Amino acid sequence: MSGRHLFCQPRRFGRGAGLTLVFASVLVAGAATGSFPDAGDGDRKPASEPTLSAASASRHEDVAKAAEKAMADGTSPMEAAERAVSRSGDRWAAVYSEGEFEEFEEALDGQYTGVGLWARSERDGRIEVTRVASGSPAAVAGIQRGDRLRSVDGKKVDGRPVTEVVSSLRGDATAAAAGTTVRVGLERGPRAWSLTLRRARLSTDDVTVRTLAGGVTVIRVAAFTKGVGDTVRTAVRQAPAGAGVILDLRGNSGGLVTEAVTTASAFLDGGLVATYDVAGDQRALHAETGGDTTRPLVALVDGGTMSAAELLTGALQDRGRAVVVGSRTFGKGSVQMPSRLPDGSVAELTVGHYRTPVGRGVDGRGITPDLDAERNVLERAGTVLSGLGR
């Protein structure tokens, strides 16, 4: 086990919920999670694990005992753990197969095998495409954000855990899936169709930068995978002098919290980014010094902005560093801790929550934008920047 504390939208019970990897999912083939560092580098095993509260410890123990009993009985520890998790009342608890968890961590490194889709489960159980990677098999086939996934290899996906759906799209984690095919059923408005996609080895390319007329720089962050924070800082340094920045976090379902904090450091000169608790143990995350604190900044968010992206948004909003434009964010502000089960699968249970610098809780609430906008959001952001003296 890597020692990471996951901070993401995990898969739901019963084979799941969904890594929105990054992560809806597992990067649909492309989803992301988030990771809370115990100290310093979020990829290093912490010197010591936090002490769990009695309630958290009890839930972890129940899941572990269920898995151990199943192993002794010759049945599936993972399935036993999933049943225990589903009874726990933990909204964000999850159980992953060994292969799924490895894929999950691989996605955080910015590489994955899949078709280039990010997806999430809607409240009605439907699976919706939240992002399509440029140049990916899905993009070449014409799939678009907002399309509904109806089936994978002939099996209906409505009501299924999004991570299970994503896993089907990615293919067998134990084999080289690149080059293999998957049949996908889709729906867009009244149109329904099916097509065959060929899986490929893809790069997440989670930061895209473009310059608008007048020098405004748009930095879109799709997920907080390794290196994203430094890429954003470089983009800010290279932006035209005095010009405003639009930080587009729409559809960003999370990532490594260390990368979200580094991104915050591009716009802050040190100071608090967030506080969080792990089983009652209070901790804090701080930005590095030296960020650009004068450049006008607008952050774009929507209902697909969640987890580490909400942490970043809350920090920029509370610190008065950015005007937030868009619609209310998802509301995923809890911390999960993973533990290895006897068969190599991984269970993660909620152990704490984070708060913004002024103490706002995000879990179940989300972040309310300063300016509500669902249409022409980029244009609205440009107007706001004009008012800020870009």
C-alpha positions as a Markdown table, in Angstrom:
| # | Residue | x | y | z |
|---|---|---|---|---|
| 1 | Met | 0.0 | 0.0 | 0.0 |
| 2 | Ser | 1.3 | 3.4 | -0.9 |
| 3 | Gly | 0.3 | 5.2 | 2.2 |
| 4 | Arg | -1.8 | 7.7 | 0.4 |
| 5 | His | -5.0 | 9.0 | 1.8 |
| 6 | Leu | -7.4 | 9.1 | -1.1 |
| 7 | Phe | -9.5 | 12.2 | -1.7 |
| 8 | Cys | -11.8 | 11.6 | -4.6 |
| 9 | Gln | -15.1 | 10.4 | -5.8 |
| 10 | Pro | -14.8 | 6.7 | -5.2 |
| 11 | Arg | -16.7 | 3.9 | -6.8 |
| 12 | Arg | -20.0 | 3.0 | -5.2 |
| 13 | Phe | -20.8 | -0.2 | -3.5 |
| 14 | Gly | -21.4 | -3.5 | -5.0 |
| 15 | Arg | -18.6 | -3.3 | -7.5 |
| 16 | Gly | -18.9 | 0.0 | -6.9 |
| 17 | Ala | -19.4 | 3.6 | -7.5 |
| 18 | Gly | -17.1 | 5.2 | -9.4 |
| 19 | Leu | -13.7 | 6.5 | -9.4 |
| 20 | Thr | -15.1 | 9.4 | -11.3 |
| 21 | Leu | -11.5 | 8.4 | -11.8 |
| 22 | Val | -10.1 | 11.3 | -11.9 |
| 23 | Phe | -11.0 | 10.2 | -12.3 |
| 24 | Ala | -15.1 | 9.5 | -12.3 |
| 25 | Ser | -13.7 | 6.9 | -12.6 |
| 26 | Val | -10.7 | 5.2 | -13.7 |
| 27 | Leu | -9.8 | 7.4 | -16.4 |
| 28 | Val | -12.1 | 5.7 | -18.6 |
| 29 | Ala | -11.1 | 5.3 | -18.9 |
| 30 | Gly | -9.8 | 8.2 | -17.6 |
| 31 | Ala | -10.8 | 9.4 | -14.1 |
| 32 | Ala | -9.0 | 10.8 | -11.2 |
| 33 | Thr | -8.8 | 10.6 | -7.5 |
| 34 | Gly | -7.2 | 12.7 | -5.0 |
| 35 | Ser | -4.7 | 12.1 | -2.4 |
| 36 | Phe | -4.2 | 13.7 | 0.9 |
| 37 | Pro | -0.5 | 13.8 | 1.9 |
| 38 | Asp | 0.4 | 12.8 | 5.4 |
| 39 | Ala | 3.4 | 15.0 | 5.1 |
| 40 | Gly | 5.3 | 16.4 | 2.2 |
| 41 | Asp | 5.2 | 14.2 | -0.9 |
| 42 | Gly | 1.8 | 12.6 | -1.3 |
| 43 | Asp | 3.5 | 9.7 | -3.0 |
| 44 | Arg | 5.7 | 8.8 | -0.1 |
| 45 | Lys | 4.5 | 6.4 | 2.6 |
| 46 | Pro | 4.0 | 8.6 | 5.7 |
| 47 | Ala | 6.2 | 7.9 | 8.7 |
| 48 | Ser | 3.1 | 6.9 | 10.7 |
| 49 | Glu | -0.5 | 6.3 | 9.9 |
| 50 | Pro | -3.1 | 8.5 | 11.8 |
| 51 | Thr | -4.9 | 7.0 | 14.7 |
| 52 | Leu | -8.5 | 6.2 | 13.7 |
| 53 | Ser | -11.5 | 7.3 | 15.8 |
| 54 | Ala | -13.4 | 4.5 | 17.5 |
| 55 | Ala | -16.1 | 4.7 | 14.8 |
| 56 | Ser | -13.7 | 4.7 | 11.9 |
| 57 | Ala | -11.6 | 1.9 | 13.5 |
| 58 | Ser | -14.7 | -0.1 | 14.0 |
| 59 | Arg | -15.7 | 0.2 | 10.3 |
| 60 | His | -12.3 | -0.8 | 9.1 |
| 61 | Glu | -12.3 | -3.7 | 11.5 |
| 62 | Asp | -15.7 | -4.9 | 10.3 |
| 63 | Val | -14.6 | -4.9 | 6.7 |
| 64 | Ala | -11.3 | -6.6 | 7.5 |
| 65 | Lys | -13.0 | -9.3 | 9.5 |
| 66 | Ala | -15.5 | -9.9 | 6.7 |
| 67 | Ala | -12.7 | -10.3 | 4.2 |
| 68 | Glu | -10.7 | -12.6 | 6.5 |
| 69 | Lys | -13.7 | -14.8 | 7.2 |
| 70 | Ala | -14.5 | -15.1 | 3.4 |
| 71 | Met | -10.9 | -16.1 | 2.8 |
| 72 | Ala | -11.1 | -18.8 | 5.4 |
| 73 | Asp | -14.4 | -20.0 | 4.0 |
| 74 | Gly | -13.0 | -20.1 | 0.5 |
| 75 | Thr | -15.3 | -17.3 | -0.8 |
| 76 | Ser | -14.4 | -13.9 | -2.2 |
| 77 | Pro | -12.9 | -11.5 | 0.3 |
| 78 | Met | -13.6 | -8.6 | -2.1 |
| 79 | Glu | -17.3 | -9.4 | -2.3 |
| 80 | Ala | -17.5 | -9.9 | 1.5 |
| 81 | Ala | -15.8 | -6.5 | 1.9 |
| 82 | Glu | -18.2 | -4.9 | -0.5 |
| 83 | Arg | -21.2 | -6.2 | 1.5 |
| 84 | Ala | -19.7 | -4.9 | 4.7 |
| 85 | Val | -19.0 | -1.5 | 3.1 |
| 86 | Ser | -22.5 | -1.3 | 1.8 |
| 87 | Arg | -23.8 | -1.8 | 5.4 |
| 88 | Ser | -21.5 | 0.8 | 6.9 |
| 89 | Gly | -23.6 | 3.8 | 5.8 |
| 90 | Asp | -20.4 | 5.4 | 4.5 |
| 91 | Arg | -21.4 | 7.3 | 1.3 |
| 92 | Trp | -17.9 | 7.4 | -0.1 |
| 93 | Ala | -16.6 | 4.0 | 1.0 |
| 94 | Ala | -15.3 | 1.8 | -1.8 |
| 95 | Val | -13.7 | -1.5 | -2.6 |
| 96 | Tyr | -11.4 | -2.0 | -5.5 |
| 97 | Ser | -9.8 | -5.1 | -7.0 |
| 98 | Glu | -6.1 | -5.2 | -7.0 |
| 99 | Gly | -6.0 | -4.4 | -10.7 |
| 100 | Glu | -8.4 | -1.5 | -10.4 |
| 101 | Phe | -6.4 | 0.1 | -7.7 |
| 102 | Glu | -3.2 | -0.3 | -9.7 |
| 103 | Glu | -5.0 | 1.3 | -12.7 |
| 104 | Phe | -6.2 | 4.1 | -10.4 |
| 105 | Glu | -2.7 | 4.9 | -9.2 |
| 106 | Glu | -1.4 | 4.6 | -12.8 |
| 107 | Ala | -3.9 | 7.2 | -13.9 |
| 108 | Leu | -2.5 | 9.6 | -11.3 |
| 109 | Asp | 0.8 | 9.3 | -13.0 |
| 110 | Gly | -0.7 | 10.7 | -16.2 |
| 111 | Gln | -0.8 | 7.5 | -18.3 |
| 112 | Tyr | -3.5 | 4.9 | -18.9 |
| 113 | Thr | -4.9 | 2.4 | -21.4 |
| 114 | Gly | -8.4 | 3.1 | -22.5 |
| 115 | Val | -10.6 | 4.8 | -25.0 |
| 116 | Gly | -10.3 | 8.4 | -23.7 |
| 117 | Leu | -13.5 | 8.9 | -21.9 |
| 118 | Trp | -14.2 | 10.3 | -18.4 |
| 119 | Ala | -17.6 | 9.5 | -17.0 |
| 120 | Arg | -19.7 | 9.9 | -13.9 |
| 121 | Ser | -22.9 | 8.5 | -12.4 |
| 122 | Glu | -25.8 | 10.8 | -12.3 |
| 123 | Arg | -28.3 | 10.7 | -9.4 |
| 124 | Asp | -30.8 | 8.8 | -11.6 |
| 125 | Gly | -28.2 | 6.1 | -12.2 |
| 126 | Arg | -27.3 | 7.1 | -15.8 |
| 127 | Ile | -23.7 | 7.2 | -16.8 |
| 128 | Glu | -22.7 | 10.5 | -18.5 |
| 129 | Val | -19.5 | 11.3 | -20.4 |
| 130 | Thr | -17.9 | 14.3 | -18.7 |
| 131 | Arg | -14.8 | 14.6 | -20.8 |
| 132 | Val | -13.3 | 13.2 | -24.1 |
| 133 | Ala | -9.5 | 13.2 | -24.5 |
| 134 | Ser | -8.3 | 15.0 | -27.6 |
| 135 | Gly | -7.1 | 12.6 | -30.3 |
| 136 | Ser | -8.3 | 9.6 | -28.3 |
| 137 | Pro | -10.3 | 6.7 | -29.9 |
| 138 | Ala | -13.5 | 8.2 | -28.4 |
| 139 | Ala | -12.8 | 11.6 | -29.8 |
| 140 | Val | -12.0 | 10.2 | -33.3 |
| 141 | Ala | -15.3 | 8.4 | -33.1 |
| 142 | Gly | -17.2 | 11.6 | -32.4 |
| 143 | Ile | -18.2 | 11.0 | -28.8 |
| 144 | Gln | -18.9 | 14.2 | -27.0 |
| 145 | Arg | -19.1 | 15.5 | -23.4 |
| 146 | Gly | -22.7 | 15.1 | -22.2 |
| 147 | Asp | -23.4 | 11.9 | -24.2 |
| 148 | Arg | -25.0 | 9.2 | -22.2 |
| 149 | Leu | -23.4 | 5.7 | -22.1 |
| 150 | Arg | -26.1 | 3.1 | -22.5 |
| 151 | Ser | -24.1 | -0.1 | -22.8 |
| 152 | Val | -20.6 | -1.6 | -22.9 |
| 153 | Asp | -20.1 | -4.8 | -24.9 |
| 154 | Gly | -23.9 | -5.4 | -24.9 |
| 155 | Lys | -24.4 | -4.9 | -21.2 |
| 156 | Lys | -26.6 | -2.1 | -20.0 |
| 157 | Val | -24.9 | 0.3 | -17.7 |
| 158 | Asp | -27.7 | 2.3 | -16.1 |
| 159 | Gly | -27.6 | 1.8 | -12.3 |
| 160 | Arg | -24.2 | 0.1 | -12.4 |
| 161 | Pro | -21.3 | 1.5 | -10.5 |
| 162 | Val | -19.4 | 3.9 | -12.7 |
| 163 | Thr | -16.0 | 2.3 | -11.8 |
| 164 | Glu | -17.4 | -1.0 | -13.0 |
| 165 | Val | -18.4 | 0.6 | -16.2 |
| 166 | Val | -15.1 | 2.3 | -16.6 |
| 167 | Ser | -13.3 | -1.0 | -15.9 |
| 168 | Ser | -15.2 | -2.6 | -18.7 |
| 169 | Leu | -14.2 | 0.2 | -21.0 |
| 170 | Arg | -10.5 | -0.1 | -20.0 |
| 171 | Gly | -10.3 | -3.9 | -20.4 |
| 172 | Asp | -8.6 | -6.6 | -18.4 |
| 173 | Ala | -6.0 | -5.0 | -16.1 |
| 174 | Thr | -4.0 | -8.2 | -16.2 |
| 175 | Ala | -3.4 | -8.1 | -19.9 |
| 176 | Ala | -2.1 | -5.6 | -22.4 |
| 177 | Ala | -5.5 | -4.1 | -23.3 |
| 178 | Ala | -4.1 | -1.6 | -25.9 |
| 179 | Gly | -5.3 | -2.7 | -29.4 |
| 180 | Thr | -8.3 | -4.7 | -28.1 |
| 181 | Thr | -11.8 | -3.5 | -28.9 |
| 182 | Val | -14.9 | -2.6 | -27.0 |
| 183 | Arg | -18.5 | -2.1 | -28.2 |
| 184 | Val | -20.2 | 1.0 | -26.8 |
| 185 | Gly | -23.8 | 2.1 | -26.9 |
| 186 | Leu | -24.5 | 5.8 | -26.7 |
| 187 | Glu | -27.3 | 8.3 | -26.6 |
| 188 | Arg | -27.4 | 12.0 | -27.4 |
| 189 | Gly | -30.9 | 13.5 | -27.1 |
| 190 | Pro | -33.2 | 11.5 | -29.3 |
| 191 | Arg | -30.3 | 9.8 | -31.1 |
| 192 | Ala | -29.1 | 6.3 | -30.0 |
| 193 | Trp | -26.2 | 4.5 | -31.7 |
| 194 | Ser | -23.5 | 1.9 | -31.1 |
| 195 | Leu | -19.8 | 1.8 | -32.2 |
| 196 | Thr | -16.7 | -0.2 | -31.7 |
| 197 | Leu | -13.6 | 1.5 | -30.1 |
| 198 | Arg | -10.1 | 0.2 | -30.1 |
| 199 | Arg | -8.3 | 0.8 | -26.8 |
| 200 | Ala | -4.9 | 2.7 | -26.9 |
| 201 | Arg | -2.2 | 3.8 | -24.6 |
| 202 | Leu | -3.0 | 7.4 | -23.8 |
| 203 | Ser | -1.5 | 10.4 | -21.9 |
| 204 | Thr | -3.9 | 12.3 | -19.7 |
| 205 | Asp | -2.7 | 15.7 | -20.8 |
| 206 | Asp | -4.5 | 17.3 | -18.0 |
| 207 | Val | -3.5 | 20.9 | -18.5 |
| 208 | Thr | -4.2 | 22.8 | -21.7 |
| 209 | Val | -3.3 | 26.5 | -22.2 |
| 210 | Arg | -4.5 | 29.0 | -24.8 |
| 211 | Thr | -4.4 | 32.7 | -25.2 |
| 212 | Leu | -7.5 | 34.8 | -26.1 |
| 213 | Ala | -7.6 | 38.1 | -27.8 |
| 214 | Gly | -6.2 | 40.8 | -25.5 |
| 215 | Gly | -3.8 | 38.4 | -23.9 |
| 216 | Val | -6.1 | 36.6 | -21.5 |
| 217 | Thr | -4.7 | 33.2 | -20.7 |
| 218 | Val | -7.1 | 30.3 | -20.3 |
| 219 | Ile | -5.6 | 27.4 | -18.2 |
| 220 | Arg | -7.8 | 24.3 | -18.2 |
| 221 | Val | -7.1 | 21.7 | -15.6 |
| 222 | Ala | -8.9 | 18.5 | -16.2 |
| 223 | Ala | -7.5 | 16.5 | -13.3 |
| 224 | Phe | -4.7 | 16.9 | -10.7 |
| 225 | Thr | -2.3 | 14.2 | -11.8 |
| 226 | Lys | 1.5 | 14.3 | -11.2 |
| 227 | Gly | 3.2 | 17.4 | -12.5 |
| 228 | Val | 0.0 | 19.5 | -13.0 |
| 229 | Gly | 0.8 | 22.0 | -10.3 |
| 230 | Asp | 4.2 | 22.9 | -11.8 |
| 231 | Thr | 2.7 | 23.0 | -15.3 |
| 232 | Val | 0.1 | 25.6 | -14.1 |
| 233 | Arg | 2.8 | 27.7 | -12.4 |
| 234 | Thr | 4.8 | 27.7 | -15.6 |
| 235 | Ala | 1.8 | 28.8 | -17.6 |
| 236 | Val | 1.1 | 31.6 | -15.2 |
| 237 | Arg | 4.7 | 32.8 | -15.4 |
| 238 | Gln | 4.6 | 32.7 | -19.2 |
| 239 | Ala | 1.3 | 34.5 | -19.5 |
| 240 | Pro | 1.5 | 38.1 | -21.0 |
| 241 | Ala | 2.5 | 40.6 | -18.3 |
| 242 | Gly | -0.5 | 42.1 | -16.6 |
| 243 | Ala | -3.0 | 40.0 | -18.5 |
| 244 | Gly | -5.7 | 38.1 | -16.6 |
| 245 | Val | -6.0 | 34.4 | -16.2 |
| 246 | Ile | -9.0 | 32.1 | -16.4 |
| 247 | Leu | -8.5 | 28.9 | -14.5 |
| 248 | Asp | -11.0 | 26.4 | -15.9 |
| 249 | Leu | -11.9 | 23.7 | -13.4 |
| 250 | Arg | -15.2 | 22.6 | -15.0 |
| 251 | Gly | -15.5 | 18.9 | -15.1 |
| 252 | Asn | -12.4 | 18.4 | -12.9 |
| 253 | Ser | -13.3 | 15.6 | -10.6 |
| 254 | Gly | -10.2 | 15.6 | -8.4 |
| 255 | Gly | -6.7 | 14.4 | -8.3 |
| 256 | Leu | -3.7 | 14.5 | -6.0 |
| 257 | Val | -4.2 | 17.1 | -3.3 |
| 258 | Thr | -0.5 | 17.9 | -3.4 |
| 259 | Glu | -0.9 | 19.0 | -7.0 |
| 260 | Ala | -4.0 | 21.1 | -6.1 |
| 261 | Val | -2.0 | 22.9 | -3.4 |
| 262 | Thr | 0.9 | 23.5 | -5.8 |
| 263 | Thr | -1.6 | 25.0 | -8.3 |
| 264 | Ala | -2.9 | 27.3 | -5.5 |
| 265 | Ser | 0.8 | 28.3 | -5.0 |
| 266 | Ala | 0.8 | 29.7 | -8.5 |
| 267 | Phe | -1.6 | 32.4 | -7.3 |
| 268 | Leu | -0.9 | 32.8 | -3.6 |
| 269 | Asp | 2.1 | 34.0 | -1.6 |
| 270 | Gly | 2.0 | 31.2 | 1.0 |
| 271 | Gly | -0.8 | 30.9 | 3.5 |
| 272 | Leu | -3.6 | 28.5 | 4.3 |
| 273 | Val | -5.2 | 26.5 | 1.5 |
| 274 | Ala | -7.3 | 24.1 | 3.6 |
| 275 | Thr | -7.7 | 22.4 | 6.9 |
| 276 | Tyr | -8.7 | 18.8 | 7.2 |
| 277 | Asp | -9.1 | 16.2 | 9.9 |
| 278 | Val | -8.3 | 12.5 | 9.9 |
| 279 | Ala | -10.2 | 10.8 | 12.7 |
| 280 | Gly | -10.3 | 14.0 | 14.6 |
| 281 | Asp | -6.6 | 14.9 | 14.1 |
| 282 | Gln | -6.6 | 18.4 | 12.7 |
| 283 | Arg | -4.1 | 19.3 | 10.0 |
| 284 | Ala | -3.5 | 22.1 | 7.5 |
| 285 | Leu | -2.3 | 22.5 | 3.9 |
| 286 | His | -0.3 | 25.6 | 3.0 |
| 287 | Ala | 0.6 | 27.2 | -0.3 |
| 288 | Glu | 4.3 | 27.9 | -1.1 |
| 289 | Thr | 5.5 | 31.5 | -1.2 |
| 290 | Gly | 6.2 | 33.4 | -4.4 |
| 291 | Gly | 2.9 | 33.1 | -6.3 |
| 292 | Asp | 1.5 | 35.8 | -8.6 |
| 293 | Thr | -0.9 | 37.6 | -6.3 |
| 294 | Thr | -1.7 | 40.6 | -8.5 |
| 295 | Arg | -2.8 | 39.1 | -11.9 |
| 296 | Pro | -6.6 | 39.2 | -12.3 |
| 297 | Leu | -8.0 | 35.7 | -11.9 |
| 298 | Val | -11.3 | 34.0 | -12.6 |
| 299 | Ala | -12.0 | 30.4 | -11.7 |
| 300 | Leu | -14.7 | 28.5 | -13.7 |
| 301 | Val | -16.6 | 25.7 | -12.0 |
| 302 | Asp | -19.7 | 23.5 | -12.5 |
| 303 | Gly | -21.4 | 20.4 | -11.1 |
| 304 | Gly | -18.5 | 18.3 | -12.3 |
| 305 | Thr | -16.0 | 20.2 | -10.2 |
| 306 | Met | -15.3 | 18.1 | -7.2 |
| 307 | Ser | -12.8 | 16.9 | -4.6 |
| 308 | Ala | -9.4 | 18.4 | -4.9 |
| 309 | Ala | -10.7 | 20.9 | -7.4 |
| 310 | Glu | -13.2 | 22.1 | -4.8 |
| 311 | Leu | -10.4 | 22.4 | -2.3 |
| 312 | Leu | -8.5 | 24.7 | -4.7 |
| 313 | Thr | -11.6 | 26.7 | -5.6 |
| 314 | Gly | -12.5 | 27.3 | -1.9 |
| 315 | Ala | -9.0 | 28.5 | -1.1 |
| 316 | Leu | -8.9 | 31.0 | -4.0 |
| 317 | Gln | -12.4 | 32.2 | -3.1 |
| 318 | Asp | -11.9 | 32.5 | 0.6 |
| 319 | Arg | -8.6 | 34.3 | 0.2 |
| 320 | Gly | -10.1 | 36.8 | -2.1 |
| 321 | Arg | -7.8 | 35.8 | -4.9 |
| 322 | Ala | -10.3 | 34.8 | -7.6 |
| 323 | Val | -13.8 | 35.5 | -8.7 |
| 324 | Val | -15.6 | 32.2 | -9.1 |
| 325 | Val | -17.9 | 31.9 | -12.1 |
| 326 | Gly | -20.2 | 29.0 | -13.1 |
| 327 | Ser | -22.6 | 26.8 | -11.1 |
| 328 | Arg | -22.4 | 25.1 | -7.7 |
| 329 | Thr | -19.8 | 22.4 | -7.5 |
| 330 | Phe | -20.4 | 18.8 | -6.7 |
| 331 | Gly | -19.7 | 18.7 | -2.9 |
| 332 | Lys | -17.1 | 16.0 | -2.3 |
| 333 | Gly | -15.1 | 17.0 | 0.7 |
| 334 | Ser | -14.3 | 13.9 | 2.6 |
| 335 | Val | -11.0 | 11.9 | 3.2 |
| 336 | Gln | -10.8 | 8.2 | 2.6 |
| 337 | Met | -8.0 | 5.9 | 3.8 |
| 338 | Pro | -7.2 | 2.7 | 1.9 |
| 339 | Ser | -6.3 | -0.7 | 3.4 |
| 340 | Arg | -5.2 | -3.9 | 1.7 |
| 341 | Leu | -7.4 | -7.0 | 2.0 |
| 342 | Pro | -6.2 | -10.6 | 2.1 |
| 343 | Asp | -6.8 | -11.2 | -1.6 |
| 344 | Gly | -4.9 | -8.0 | -2.6 |
| 345 | Ser | -8.1 | -5.9 | -3.2 |
| 346 | Val | -8.3 | -2.6 | -1.5 |
| 347 | Ala | -11.0 | -1.1 | 0.8 |
| 348 | Glu | -11.2 | 2.6 | 1.5 |
| 349 | Leu | -13.4 | 4.2 | 4.2 |
| 350 | Thr | -14.1 | 7.8 | 5.1 |
| 351 | Val | -12.0 | 9.0 | 8.0 |
| 352 | Gly | -12.3 | 12.8 | 7.9 |
| 353 | His | -13.3 | 15.9 | 6.0 |
| 354 | Tyr | -11.7 | 19.1 | 4.8 |
| 355 | Arg | -12.6 | 22.8 | 5.2 |
| 356 | Thr | -11.8 | 25.9 | 3.3 |
| 357 | Pro | -9.6 | 28.6 | 4.9 |
| 358 | Val | -12.5 | 30.3 | 6.6 |
| 359 | Gly | -13.9 | 27.0 | 7.9 |
| 360 | Arg | -16.5 | 26.1 | 5.3 |
| 361 | Gly | -17.4 | 22.5 | 4.9 |
| 362 | Val | -17.7 | 21.3 | 1.3 |
| 363 | Asp | -19.0 | 17.7 | 1.6 |
| 364 | Gly | -22.6 | 17.6 | 0.5 |
| 365 | Arg | -22.7 | 21.4 | 0.0 |
| 366 | Gly | -20.3 | 22.3 | -2.7 |
| 367 | Ile | -18.9 | 25.7 | -3.5 |
| 368 | Thr | -21.3 | 28.4 | -4.5 |
| 369 | Pro | -19.8 | 30.6 | -7.3 |
| 370 | Asp | -19.6 | 34.4 | -6.9 |
| 371 | Leu | -21.4 | 34.7 | -10.2 |
| 372 | Asp | -23.9 | 32.1 | -11.3 |
| 373 | Ala | -23.6 | 31.3 | -15.0 |
| 374 | Glu | -24.5 | 28.2 | -17.0 |
| 375 | Arg | -24.3 | 29.6 | -20.5 |
| 376 | Asn | -21.6 | 31.6 | -22.2 |
| 377 | Val | -19.4 | 31.0 | -19.2 |
| 378 | Leu | -16.1 | 31.8 | -20.8 |
| 379 | Glu | -17.6 | 35.1 | -22.2 |
| 380 | Arg | -18.9 | 36.0 | -18.7 |
| 381 | Ala | -15.5 | 35.3 | -17.3 |
| 382 | Gly | -13.9 | 37.7 | -19.8 |
| 383 | Thr | -16.4 | 40.4 | -18.7 |
| 384 | Val | -15.4 | 39.8 | -15.1 |
| 385 | Leu | -11.7 | 40.1 | -15.9 |
| 386 | Ser | -12.4 | 43.4 | -17.7 |
| 387 | Gly | -14.0 | 44.7 | -14.5 |
| 388 | Leu | -10.9 | 43.5 | -12.5 |
| 389 | Gly | -8.6 | 45.6 | -14.7 |
| 390 | Arg | -7.0 | 42.9 | -16.8 |
